[in-house]
């Protein structure tokens, strides 16, 4: 894991490591945790996002207004480990993001967890 600098900031794109991805995939890879996706959206392979909503976020930028995000399930947070102070995990479609609290800047992401 990337060590925070003296200011407590984390370098964009360096937080999530292979063990984080493994923990997230082990949860979202189970059928009961994939959630319901209508067949028409499921075959698009975009994480069950409606048309026009795919990948509106990017690392190093705040989450755009209108992007819907959800809390990451507690069991996933436990396996990932708590986020650094001042940050939180959120789920956007089939991605888990680490965002800065207050600014909602996307610091890092694990993408396409649900296939």
TORKOL-4160 file (C-alpha; in steps of 0.2 Angstrom, whole numbers, padded with zeros to 4 digits, m for minus):
115
<pt num="1" X="0000" Y="0000" Z="0000"/>
<pt num="2" X="0006" Y="0017" Z="m0004"/>
<pt num="3" X="0011" Y="0027" Z="0012"/>
<pt num="4" X="0002" Y="0043" Z="0014"/>
<pt num="5" X="0013" Y="0059" Z="0013"/>
<pt num="6" X="0016" Y="0070" Z="0027"/>
<pt num="7" X="0000" Y="0080" Z="0022"/>
<pt num="8" X="m0010" Y="0064" Z="0023"/>
<pt num="9" X="m0013" Y="0064" Z="0004"/>
<pt num="10" X="m0012" Y="0048" Z="m0006"/>
<pt num="11" X="m0005" Y="0048" Z="m0024"/>
<pt num="12" X="m0019" Y="0046" Z="m0037"/>
<pt num="13" X="m0020" Y="0028" Z="m0043"/>
<pt num="14" X="m0009" Y="0020" Z="m0031"/>
<pt num="15" X="m0019" Y="0015" Z="m0016"/>
<pt num="16" X="m0028" Y="m0001" Z="m0022"/>
<pt num="17" X="m0016" Y="m0016" Z="m0022"/>
<pt num="18" X="m0019" Y="m0034" Z="m0029"/>
<pt num="19" X="m0025" Y="m0040" Z="m0011"/>
<pt num="20" X="m0039" Y="m0027" Z="m0012"/>
<pt num="21" X="m0044" Y="m0032" Z="m0029"/>
<pt num="22" X="m0044" Y="m0051" Z="m0023"/>
<pt num="23" X="m0055" Y="m0046" Z="m0008"/>
<pt num="24" X="m0068" Y="m0036" Z="m0019"/>
<pt num="25" X="m0069" Y="m0049" Z="m0032"/>
<pt num="26" X="m0072" Y="m0063" Z="m0020"/>
<pt num="27" X="m0087" Y="m0054" Z="m0013"/>
<pt num="28" X="m0094" Y="m0047" Z="m0030"/>
<pt num="29" X="m0090" Y="m0064" Z="m0039"/>
<pt num="30" X="m0103" Y="m0073" Z="m0029"/>
<pt num="31" X="m0120" Y="m0074" Z="m0038"/>
<pt num="32" X="m0130" Y="m0068" Z="m0023"/>
<pt num="33" X="m0120" Y="m0052" Z="m0022"/>
<pt num="34" X="m0121" Y="m0047" Z="m0040"/>
<pt num="35" X="m0138" Y="m0039" Z="m0038"/>
<pt num="36" X="m0152" Y="m0039" Z="m0051"/>
<pt num="37" X="m0149" Y="m0032" Z="m0068"/>
<pt num="38" X="m0162" Y="m0033" Z="m0082"/>
<pt num="39" X="m0157" Y="m0044" Z="m0096"/>
<pt num="40" X="m0156" Y="m0030" Z="m0109"/>
<pt num="41" X="m0143" Y="m0020" Z="m0098"/>
<pt num="42" X="m0134" Y="m0036" Z="m0092"/>
<pt num="43" X="m0129" Y="m0040" Z="m0110"/>
<pt num="44" X="m0121" Y="m0023" Z="m0112"/>
<pt num="45" X="m0108" Y="m0028" Z="m0100"/>
<pt num="46" X="m0106" Y="m0010" Z="m0092"/>
<pt num="47" X="m0110" Y="m0014" Z="m0074"/>
<pt num="48" X="m0129" Y="m0013" Z="m0077"/>
<pt num="49" X="m0129" Y="0006" Z="m0080"/>
<pt num="50" X="m0143" Y="0014" Z="m0090"/>
<pt num="51" X="m0138" Y="0022" Z="m0107"/>
<pt num="52" X="m0128" Y="0037" Z="m0105"/>
<pt num="53" X="m0122" Y="0034" Z="m0087"/>
<pt num="54" X="m0107" Y="0023" Z="m0091"/>
<pt num="55" X="m0090" Y="0029" Z="m0084"/>
<pt num="56" X="m0093" Y="0047" Z="m0080"/>
<pt num="57" X="m0080" Y="0047" Z="m0067"/>
<pt num="58" X="m0061" Y="0047" Z="m0068"/>
<pt num="59" X="m0046" Y="0046" Z="m0057"/>
<pt num="60" X="m0040" Y="0063" Z="m0051"/>
<pt num="61" X="m0056" Y="0072" Z="m0053"/>
<pt num="62" X="m0071" Y="0074" Z="m0042"/>
<pt num="63" X="m0086" Y="0063" Z="m0045"/>
<pt num="64" X="m0098" Y="0073" Z="m0057"/>
<pt num="65" X="m0114" Y="0079" Z="m0050"/>
<pt num="66" X="m0128" Y="0066" Z="m0053"/>
<pt num="67" X="m0117" Y="0051" Z="m0052"/>
<pt num="68" X="m0126" Y="0039" Z="m0041"/>
<pt num="69" X="m0115" Y="0030" Z="m0029"/>
<pt num="70" X="m0118" Y="0018" Z="m0015"/>
<pt num="71" X="m0110" Y="0013" Z="0002"/>
<pt num="72" X="m0098" Y="m0002" Z="0000"/>
<pt num="73" X="m0105" Y="m0017" Z="0010"/>
<pt num="74" X="m0098" Y="m0018" Z="0028"/>
<pt num="75" X="m0091" Y="m0036" Z="0024"/>
<pt num="76" X="m0081" Y="m0029" Z="0009"/>
<pt num="77" X="m0074" Y="m0014" Z="0019"/>
<pt num="78" X="m0069" Y="m0027" Z="0033"/>
<pt num="79" X="m0059" Y="m0037" Z="0020"/>
<pt num="80" X="m0052" Y="m0022" Z="0011"/>
<pt num="81" X="m0047" Y="m0014" Z="0028"/>
<pt num="82" X="m0053" Y="0003" Z="0033"/>
<pt num="83" X="m0050" Y="0017" Z="0021"/>
<pt num="84" X="m0037" Y="0030" Z="0026"/>
<pt num="85" X="m0043" Y="0045" Z="0037"/>
<pt num="86" X="m0052" Y="0058" Z="0026"/>
<pt num="87" X="m0056" Y="0045" Z="0013"/>
<pt num="88" X="m0071" Y="0033" Z="0010"/>
<pt num="89" X="m0075" Y="0018" Z="m0002"/>
<pt num="90" X="m0090" Y="0020" Z="m0013"/>
<pt num="91" X="m0097" Y="0009" Z="m0026"/>
<pt num="92" X="m0102" Y="0016" Z="m0043"/>
<pt num="93" X="m0110" Y="0003" Z="m0055"/>
<pt num="94" X="m0098" Y="m0012" Z="m0054"/>
<pt num="95" X="m0083" Y="m0001" Z="m0048"/>
<pt num="96" X="m0076" Y="0002" Z="m0030"/>
<pt num="97" X="m0069" Y="0020" Z="m0029"/>
<pt num="98" X="m0058" Y="0027" Z="m0015"/>
<pt num="99" X="m0064" Y="0045" Z="m0014"/>
<pt num="100" X="m0058" Y="0060" Z="m0003"/>
<pt num="101" X="m0072" Y="0065" Z="0009"/>
<pt num="102" X="m0077" Y="0083" Z="0006"/>
<pt num="103" X="m0071" Y="0085" Z="m0012"/>
<pt num="104" X="m0077" Y="0068" Z="m0018"/>
<pt num="105" X="m0061" Y="0067" Z="m0028"/>
<pt num="106" X="m0058" Y="0050" Z="m0035"/>
<pt num="107" X="m0041" Y="0044" Z="m0029"/>
<pt num="108" X="m0041" Y="0026" Z="m0035"/>
<pt num="109" X="m0053" Y="0013" Z="m0042"/>
<pt num="110" X="m0056" Y="m0006" Z="m0044"/>
<pt num="111" X="m0066" Y="m0007" Z="m0060"/>
<pt num="112" X="m0078" Y="m0020" Z="m0068"/>
<pt num="113" X="m0080" Y="m0031" Z="m0052"/>
<pt num="114" X="m0096" Y="m0038" Z="m0058"/>
<pt num="115" X="m0096" Y="m0048" Z="m0074"/>
